[in-house]
Amino acid sequence: MGELDTDTLKLSYRSVDLDESAIQALKKMPVDIFTGNYLGETKEGALILVIDVRNFSTFLRENDENTVFALIKEFTSNFLSCVNQLGYNCSYYKLEGDGAIVIWDQADESCLNAAVDVFSEFAVFSEEALFKDCPSLGVAGALVLERVFKYEISAEASGLMYRDYVGYGINLACRLQNLAGKNELAINHRLIQEKQVPFTEKTADDVNHRLSILKGLRDIDKDKVYMYKWK
């Protein structure tokens, strides 16, 4: 979203005056101006991709702000470029500091290939270029097939709308990505069963213990740890 007009915000057929405090608050939120495209839609078979930078906390602790800002700028701009080129059919994406969430409302072959390509290509780029001078850093992630809910709510005073996704699928992806190492993509059993994606089972005792203590997961999702098997 571009800079908000500090005097008057044009909204379809009318205008709304915003004071400075409202403008500053809106700049901190994922707010957009749109017309109710999806109020309360349920997507039973969405693809949710979550990526995260491993060892980023250590990087923050050991580097100054200029180094941190430079890396974040490169990370976000290159990831957005990757999504725009390879995941252009996605339904939604949101940056999360040193990570991101990308969602496809459906899981057809085109969307599944795009999700895998976004992760794999960005992981390769990160290793070969983005984190070349910081080998301790790396990209890890999770891709799951699950239910999500799309929603919008109104900030009535301003006439703007806030839009986002919630759902078990997002919670699952965020938790599973913690079990993936650098360049690894964790996947869920439903993605394996329904889409026959290639996989390997991660059997290390510590990883299975970490899975067993994760909160809020169904028993079937705590049974085994699966990783996408690269060709």
C-alpha positions in Angstrom: 0.0 0.0 0.0 1.4 3.4 -0.9 1.6 6.5 1.3 -1.8 7.6 2.6 -2.9 11.1 1.8 -2.4 13.1 5.0 -5.3 15.4 4.1 -8.0 13.4 2.6 -8.3 9.7 1.7 -10.5 9.1 -1.4 -12.8 6.1 -0.9 -14.9 5.3 -4.0 -17.7 7.8 -4.3 -17.0 9.7 -1.1 -14.0 11.1 1.0 -13.1 10.5 4.6 -11.1 12.9 6.7 -8.5 11.2 8.8 -6.6 12.9 11.6 -2.8 12.2 12.1 -3.2 9.7 14.9 -5.6 7.6 12.7 -3.1 7.7 9.8 -0.2 6.6 11.9 -2.3 3.7 13.3 -3.4 2.6 9.8 0.2 2.6 8.6 1.0 -0.2 11.1 -1.8 -2.5 9.9 -2.4 -4.6 6.7 -5.2 -2.3 5.6 -6.5 -1.9 2.1 -9.4 -0.1 0.4 -11.6 -2.6 -1.4 -15.2 -3.7 -1.7 -16.0 -6.8 0.1 -14.5 -9.4 -2.2 -14.6 -12.2 0.4 -16.6 -11.9 3.5 -16.3 -15.1 5.5 -15.3 -17.6 2.9 -14.1 -21.1 3.9 -11.4 -22.8 1.9 -11.4 -26.5 2.7 -8.3 -27.4 0.6 -6.0 -24.4 0.7 -2.2 -24.6 0.4 -0.3 -22.7 3.1 3.4 -22.0 2.7 5.4 -20.6 5.6 9.0 -19.7 5.4 11.4 -18.6 8.1 15.1 -17.7 8.3 17.1 -20.0 10.5 19.5 -18.5 13.1 18.1 -15.0 12.5 18.0 -14.3 16.3 21.7 -14.8 16.5 22.3 -12.6 13.5 20.2 -9.8 15.2 22.3 -10.1 18.4 25.6 -10.0 16.6 25.1 -7.2 14.1 24.4 -3.5 14.0 21.2 -2.0 12.7 22.6 -1.0 9.3 23.6 -4.6 8.6 20.3 -5.9 9.8 18.3 -3.4 7.7 20.3 -4.2 4.6 19.7 -7.9 5.0 16.0 -7.5 5.7 15.6 -5.2 2.6 17.3 -7.8 0.4 15.4 -10.7 1.9 12.0 -9.0 1.5 12.5 -7.5 -2.0 13.9 -10.8 -3.4 11.2 -12.9 -1.8 8.5 -10.7 -3.2 10.2 -10.9 -6.6 10.2 -14.7 -6.3 6.5 -14.8 -5.4 5.6 -12.4 -8.2 7.5 -14.5 -10.7 6.8 -18.1 -9.6 3.8 -17.8 -7.3 1.7 -15.2 -9.2 -1.3 -17.4 -8.9 -1.3 -17.2 -5.1 -4.3 -15.7 -3.3 -2.5 -13.9 -0.6 0.9 -13.2 1.0 2.1 -11.4 4.0 5.6 -10.7 5.2 6.4 -11.6 8.8 9.8 -10.0 9.5 12.3 -12.7 8.8 9.6 -14.9 7.3 6.5 -14.9 5.2 3.1 -16.6 4.6 1.8 -17.4 1.1 -1.6 -18.9 0.6 -3.3 -20.5 -2.5 -7.1 -20.9 -2.1 -7.0 -24.2 -4.0 -4.5 -27.0 -4.4 -4.6 -27.9 -8.0 -1.4 -29.0 -9.8 -0.5 -25.5 -10.9 -0.8 -24.1 -7.4 1.1 -27.0 -5.9 4.0 -26.6 -8.3 4.1 -22.9 -7.7 4.3 -23.3 -4.0 7.1 -25.8 -4.2 8.9 -23.6 -6.8 8.7 -20.5 -4.6 10.3 -22.3 -1.7 12.9 -24.2 -3.6 14.1 -21.3 -5.8 14.3 -18.9 -2.9 16.1 -21.5 -0.8 18.7 -21.9 -3.5 19.0 -18.2 -4.1 19.4 -17.6 -0.3 22.2 -20.2 0.0 24.1 -19.1 -3.1 23.6 -15.3 -2.9 21.6 -13.7 -0.2 23.3 -15.5 2.8 26.6 -16.1 1.1 28.4 -14.0 3.6 26.3 -15.4 6.5 26.5 -19.1 6.1 24.8 -19.7 9.5 21.6 -18.3 8.0 19.3 -20.3 5.8 15.7 -20.7 4.7 13.4 -23.4 6.2 9.6 -23.8 5.8 6.4 -25.8 5.7 3.8 -26.5 3.1 0.4 -27.9 4.2 -2.9 -28.7 2.6 -5.6 -27.7 5.1 -8.7 -25.6 5.8 -8.5 -21.8 6.2 -11.0 -19.0 6.6 -10.8 -15.7 4.6 -12.4 -12.8 6.3 -12.7 -9.0 6.3 -13.7 -6.7 9.0 -14.6 -3.0 8.8 -12.9 -0.2 10.6 -16.2 1.6 10.6 -15.0 5.1 11.5 -12.6 5.3 8.5 -14.6 3.1 6.0 -11.5 1.0 5.4 -11.4 -2.8 5.5 -9.0 -5.2 7.1 -8.5 -8.5 5.4 -6.7 -11.6 6.5 -6.8 -15.4 6.9 -7.1 -17.6 10.0 -7.5 -21.3 10.4 -5.9 -24.6 11.6 -3.9 -24.8 8.4 -2.0 -21.7 9.2 -1.3 -22.8 12.8 -0.2 -26.2 11.5 2.2 -24.7 8.9 3.7 -22.3 11.5 4.4 -25.1 13.9 5.7 -27.6 11.4 8.2 -25.2 9.9 10.0 -25.2 13.3 10.9 -28.8 12.7 12.6 -28.1 9.3 16.3 -27.4 8.9 17.9 -25.2 6.4 16.6 -25.9 2.9 14.0 -28.3 4.3 10.3 -28.1 3.6 8.0 -29.8 6.1 4.7 -31.1 4.8 1.6 -32.6 6.4 0.1 -36.1 6.0 -3.0 -34.7 4.1 -0.7 -33.2 1.4 1.0 -36.6 1.0 -2.3 -38.6 0.9 -4.3 -36.4 -1.4 -1.6 -35.0 -3.7 0.9 -37.9 -3.6 3.8 -35.5 -3.2 7.2 -37.2 -2.7 8.4 -37.3 0.9 10.9 -38.5 3.4 10.3 -39.3 7.1 12.4 -37.4 9.6 13.1 -39.9 12.4 15.6 -38.2 14.7 14.5 -38.6 18.3 14.8 -34.9 19.1 12.7 -33.9 16.1 9.9 -36.4 17.0 10.0 -35.2 20.6 9.6 -31.6 19.5 6.7 -32.6 17.4 5.0 -34.5 20.3 5.0 -31.4 22.5 3.7 -29.0 19.9 0.4 -27.4 21.1 -2.9 -27.2 19.2 -2.3 -30.0 16.7 -4.5 -32.9 15.9 -3.2 -36.3 16.8 -2.7 -37.4 13.2 -0.5 -34.3 12.6 1.7 -35.3 15.6 2.3 -38.9 14.4 5.3 -38.4 12.2 7.5 -35.7 10.8 7.5 -35.5 7.0 9.7 -33.5 4.7 9.3 -32.8 1.0 11.7 -35.1 -1.1 13.5 -33.1 -3.7 14.1 -34.8 -7.0 
